Amino acid sequence: MRKIIIVLFLLTTSTFAQENKVELSGNLYQDILISSNNYDFNSQDSINIAVKKRAPLLAAGLSLVLPGAGQFYNKDYWKTAIFAAVEAAAIYTAIAYNHKGDDQTQFFEDFANSPDGWNVDKYAYWSVSNAGRINPGIEENDPILNIFDNNGDVVWNKLNSLEVAIGRWYSHQLAPYGDQQYYEMIGKYQQFNPGWSDYRDEDYPPDGYTYPDPVTPTFKWYADQRGKANDYYNIASTAVVVLIANHVLSAVEAALAANSYNHSLKANVSLDSKNIGYQREYYPRFHLSYNF
């Protein structure tokens, strides 16, 4: 058995000697010494792997398209959650309150068109009847007072001319029926008060309604309803501004964070190796420094 082991060892060392160009004597003791002299403990190689830096422009571009995406790229996950939450809240608020504004607008416009709302004929007849009282320069048979067609319907441009002629607190010309300005005017300017369904001359002084006499309860209620619609639209508009600002702020923050990371972090990973005898052992090294 001992002879077999010696023979195997000699064969092994002989093969190794051929591969590594080591000349052996054939004597077991001397060959062990020769092998030991070629046993390298100090040979070392190093493979450096640079740490990948972040691209500020890419981070900014991602966040400009989708707020929080640049922060996700920077691995700032809590910032990602904040910008994404603001984005979702702003979108929801803008859509929801724009719908509320549309619904409220439809509500007060429908009311204005109803029998309990505002009537242009009532306003026109009152204006013709009181034009001379408000502006003594308009005589009873003045052609400017002829603002109705053969069917008794208001001719809109003639009504507008009368409003200009009356002057004083007739400060506006009624917008065409159905226009957004039409529904705004009748609940905003006091000159249109006589057109509301609950207006009665007897509720005002004997010399007739004048400026700045109080408006009717329906006028006030309608103005409040129109104001509520405007409030909804204002909230929706503010949400849109927040939405745009969120995109811009997210992009700027992502770019600055990536740039700060690149300047603050100095790191590299190396894969070192060392020969131990006839085998090479590898082990990693990580070098990291961060400047605050």
C-alpha positions as CSV (number, residue, x, y, z in Angstrom):
1,M,0.0,0.0,0.0
2,R,2.8,2.4,0.9
3,K,4.5,1.8,-2.4
4,I,1.3,2.5,-4.3
5,I,0.8,5.9,-2.5
6,I,4.4,6.9,-3.3
7,V,3.9,5.9,-7.0
8,L,0.7,8.0,-7.2
9,F,2.4,11.0,-5.6
10,L,5.3,10.8,-8.0
11,L,3.0,10.6,-10.9
12,T,1.0,13.6,-9.7
13,T,4.0,15.8,-9.0
14,S,5.5,14.7,-12.3
15,T,2.3,15.9,-14.2
16,F,2.3,19.2,-12.3
17,A,6.0,19.7,-13.0
18,Q,5.3,19.3,-16.7
19,E,2.5,21.9,-16.7
20,N,4.4,24.4,-14.5
21,K,7.9,23.6,-15.9
22,V,9.2,22.4,-12.5
23,E,12.0,19.8,-12.8
24,L,11.7,17.1,-10.1
25,S,14.5,14.8,-9.0
26,G,12.5,11.6,-8.4
27,N,13.5,11.7,-4.7
28,L,10.4,12.2,-2.6
29,Y,12.0,14.4,0.0
30,Q,13.8,16.6,-2.5
31,D,10.7,16.9,-4.7
32,I,8.6,18.1,-1.7
33,L,11.2,20.9,-1.1
34,I,11.1,21.8,-4.8
35,S,7.4,22.0,-4.8
36,S,7.4,24.2,-1.6
37,N,9.8,26.7,-3.3
38,N,7.2,27.1,-6.0
39,Y,4.3,27.5,-3.6
40,D,3.3,31.2,-4.0
41,F,1.5,32.9,-1.1
42,N,1.9,36.5,-2.3
43,S,0.7,36.6,-5.9
44,Q,-2.4,38.9,-6.0
45,D,-4.6,40.2,-8.8
46,S,-7.3,42.8,-8.6
47,I,-10.3,43.4,-10.8
48,N,-12.1,46.7,-10.2
49,I,-15.8,47.2,-10.8
50,A,-16.8,50.9,-10.8
51,V,-20.0,51.8,-9.0
52,K,-22.6,53.0,-11.5
53,K,-23.5,56.7,-11.2
54,R,-26.9,58.2,-11.7
55,A,-27.9,60.3,-14.7
56,P,-29.5,63.6,-13.6
57,L,-31.1,64.2,-16.9
58,L,-32.7,60.8,-17.1
59,A,-34.0,61.2,-13.5
60,A,-35.5,64.6,-14.4
61,G,-37.1,63.3,-17.6
62,L,-38.7,60.3,-15.8
63,S,-40.2,62.6,-13.1
64,L,-41.3,65.2,-15.7
65,V,-43.4,62.5,-17.4
66,L,-44.5,60.7,-14.2
67,P,-43.8,62.4,-10.9
68,G,-42.0,60.0,-8.6
69,A,-40.4,57.9,-11.4
70,G,-37.2,59.8,-11.1
71,Q,-37.2,59.3,-7.3
72,F,-37.7,55.6,-7.9
73,Y,-34.7,55.6,-10.3
74,N,-32.7,57.3,-7.5
75,K,-34.0,54.6,-5.0
76,D,-35.6,57.3,-2.9
77,Y,-38.8,55.3,-2.4
78,W,-40.4,57.4,0.3
79,K,-40.1,60.4,-2.0
80,T,-41.6,58.3,-4.8
81,A,-44.6,57.7,-2.6
82,I,-45.0,61.4,-1.8
83,F,-44.9,62.7,-5.4
84,A,-47.1,59.8,-6.6
85,A,-49.7,60.5,-3.9
86,V,-49.8,64.3,-4.8
87,E,-50.2,63.4,-8.4
88,A,-53.1,61.0,-7.8
89,A,-54.8,63.5,-5.4
90,A,-54.4,66.4,-7.8
91,I,-55.8,64.4,-10.8
92,Y,-58.8,63.2,-8.7
93,T,-59.5,66.7,-7.3
94,A,-59.3,68.4,-10.8
95,I,-61.7,65.8,-12.4
96,A,-64.1,65.6,-9.5
97,Y,-64.5,69.4,-8.9
98,N,-64.7,70.1,-12.6
99,H,-67.6,67.7,-12.8
100,K,-69.1,69.4,-9.7
101,G,-68.8,72.7,-11.4
102,D,-70.4,71.4,-14.6
103,D,-73.3,69.9,-12.6
104,Q,-73.8,73.1,-10.5
105,T,-73.7,75.2,-13.7
106,Q,-76.3,73.1,-15.3
107,F,-78.4,73.4,-12.2
108,F,-78.5,77.2,-11.9
109,E,-78.9,77.6,-15.7
110,D,-81.9,75.3,-15.7
111,F,-83.3,77.3,-12.8
112,A,-82.8,80.6,-14.6
113,N,-84.7,79.2,-17.6
114,S,-87.6,77.9,-15.5
115,P,-90.8,79.8,-14.8
116,D,-89.4,80.5,-11.3
117,G,-86.2,82.0,-12.7
118,W,-85.4,85.0,-14.9
119,N,-87.5,86.3,-17.9
120,V,-86.1,88.6,-20.5
121,D,-89.6,89.8,-21.5
122,K,-90.3,90.9,-18.0
123,Y,-87.0,92.7,-17.8
124,A,-87.5,94.3,-21.3
125,Y,-91.1,95.6,-20.5
126,W,-90.0,97.0,-17.2
127,S,-87.0,98.8,-18.9
128,V,-89.3,100.3,-21.5
129,S,-91.8,101.4,-18.8
130,N,-89.1,103.0,-16.6
131,A,-86.6,104.3,-19.2
132,G,-87.9,107.9,-19.0
133,R,-87.9,107.9,-15.2
134,I,-84.3,106.6,-15.0
135,N,-83.1,108.9,-17.8
136,P,-85.4,112.0,-18.3
137,G,-83.8,112.5,-21.7
138,I,-85.8,109.6,-23.1
139,E,-89.3,110.7,-24.1
140,E,-92.4,108.6,-24.0
141,N,-92.6,108.1,-27.8
142,D,-88.9,107.8,-28.4
143,P,-88.2,105.2,-31.1
144,I,-85.5,103.7,-28.9
145,L,-88.3,102.2,-26.9
146,N,-89.5,100.1,-29.8
147,I,-87.7,96.9,-28.9
148,F,-90.3,94.3,-29.8
149,D,-91.2,92.6,-33.0
150,N,-94.7,92.1,-34.4
151,N,-95.1,89.0,-32.3
152,G,-94.2,90.8,-29.1
153,D,-90.8,89.1,-28.8
154,V,-87.7,91.0,-27.8
155,V,-85.4,92.1,-30.5
156,W,-82.1,91.6,-28.8
157,N,-80.0,94.3,-30.5
158,K,-82.7,96.8,-29.9
159,L,-82.8,95.9,-26.2
160,N,-79.0,96.4,-26.1
161,S,-79.4,99.8,-27.7
162,L,-82.0,100.8,-25.1
163,E,-79.8,99.7,-22.3
164,V,-77.0,102.0,-23.6
165,A,-79.5,104.9,-24.0
166,I,-80.8,104.5,-20.5
167,G,-77.3,104.7,-19.0
168,R,-76.8,105.4,-15.3
169,W,-77.0,102.1,-13.5
170,Y,-77.8,100.3,-16.7
171,S,-74.1,99.5,-16.9
172,H,-74.2,96.4,-19.1
173,Q,-75.8,95.1,-22.3
174,L,-77.5,91.7,-21.9
175,A,-75.5,89.0,-23.5
176,P,-77.2,86.7,-26.1
177,Y,-79.6,84.1,-24.6
178,G,-77.8,80.9,-23.6
179,D,-74.3,82.4,-23.4
180,Q,-72.2,81.9,-20.3
181,Q,-72.2,85.7,-19.9
182,Y,-76.0,85.8,-20.1
183,Y,-76.3,83.5,-17.0
184,E,-73.6,85.4,-15.2
185,M,-75.1,88.9,-15.8
186,I,-78.6,88.2,-14.6
187,G,-77.3,87.1,-11.2
188,K,-74.5,89.6,-10.9
189,Y,-75.7,93.1,-11.9
190,Q,-78.5,94.9,-10.2
191,Q,-80.0,96.3,-13.4
192,F,-81.3,92.8,-14.2
193,N,-83.2,92.5,-10.9
194,P,-86.7,93.3,-12.4
195,G,-86.5,90.2,-14.6
196,W,-86.6,87.8,-11.7
197,S,-89.9,86.0,-11.0
198,D,-90.3,87.3,-7.5
199,Y,-89.8,91.0,-8.4
200,R,-92.9,93.2,-7.7
201,D,-92.9,97.0,-8.0
202,E,-95.0,97.3,-4.8
203,D,-92.1,95.8,-2.8
204,Y,-90.0,98.9,-3.6
205,P,-90.5,102.7,-3.0
206,P,-93.4,104.5,-4.7
207,D,-91.1,106.1,-7.3
208,G,-90.0,102.7,-8.5
209,Y,-87.0,100.5,-8.2
210,T,-83.7,102.4,-8.3
211,Y,-80.1,101.7,-7.7
212,P,-78.9,100.6,-5.1
213,D,-82.2,99.2,-3.8
214,P,-81.9,95.6,-2.5
215,V,-82.3,92.7,-4.9
216,T,-85.0,90.0,-4.6
217,P,-84.4,86.9,-2.6
218,T,-84.3,84.8,-5.7
219,F,-81.6,87.0,-7.2
220,K,-79.5,86.5,-4.1
221,W,-80.1,82.7,-4.0
222,Y,-79.2,82.4,-7.7
223,A,-76.1,84.5,-7.2
224,D,-75.0,82.1,-4.4
225,Q,-75.6,79.1,-6.6
226,R,-73.6,80.6,-9.4
227,G,-70.8,81.4,-6.9
228,K,-70.8,77.8,-5.7
229,A,-70.1,76.6,-9.3
230,N,-67.3,79.1,-9.6
231,D,-65.8,77.9,-6.3
232,Y,-65.9,74.3,-7.7
233,Y,-64.1,75.4,-10.9
234,N,-61.6,77.4,-8.9
235,I,-60.7,74.3,-6.8
236,A,-60.3,72.3,-10.1
237,S,-58.1,75.0,-11.5
238,T,-55.9,75.0,-8.4
239,A,-55.6,71.3,-8.6
240,V,-54.4,71.6,-12.2
241,V,-51.8,74.1,-11.1
242,V,-50.7,71.7,-8.3
243,L,-50.5,68.9,-10.9
244,I,-48.2,70.9,-13.2
245,A,-46.1,72.1,-10.2
246,N,-45.8,68.5,-9.0
247,H,-44.3,67.4,-12.3
248,V,-41.8,70.3,-12.3
249,L,-40.8,69.9,-8.6
250,S,-40.4,66.2,-9.0
251,A,-38.1,66.6,-12.0
252,V,-36.0,69.2,-10.3
253,E,-35.7,67.2,-7.1
254,A,-34.8,64.0,-9.0
255,A,-32.1,65.8,-11.0
256,L,-30.6,67.5,-7.9
257,A,-30.7,64.2,-5.9
258,A,-29.0,62.3,-8.7
259,N,-26.3,65.0,-9.0
260,S,-25.8,65.1,-5.3
261,Y,-25.4,61.4,-5.1
262,N,-22.8,61.4,-7.8
263,H,-20.7,64.1,-6.1
264,S,-21.1,62.7,-2.6
265,L,-20.6,59.0,-3.1
266,K,-17.2,57.6,-4.0
267,A,-17.3,53.8,-4.1
268,N,-15.8,50.9,-6.0
269,V,-16.0,47.2,-5.8
270,S,-12.9,45.1,-6.4
271,L,-12.6,41.4,-6.9
272,D,-9.1,40.4,-5.5
273,S,-7.4,37.1,-5.9
274,K,-4.5,35.4,-4.2
275,N,-2.6,32.2,-5.1
276,I,-2.5,29.7,-2.3
277,G,-0.3,27.0,-3.4
278,Y,-1.5,25.9,-6.8
279,Q,-5.0,27.2,-6.3
280,R,-6.4,30.8,-6.8
281,E,-8.8,32.1,-4.2
282,Y,-11.1,35.1,-4.9
283,Y,-12.6,37.5,-2.4
284,P,-14.5,40.8,-2.9
285,R,-13.6,44.1,-1.5
286,F,-16.0,47.1,-1.2
287,H,-14.7,50.6,-0.7
288,L,-17.2,53.3,0.1
289,S,-16.9,57.0,1.2
290,Y,-19.6,59.5,1.5
291,N,-19.1,63.3,1.8
292,F,-21.8,65.1,3.8
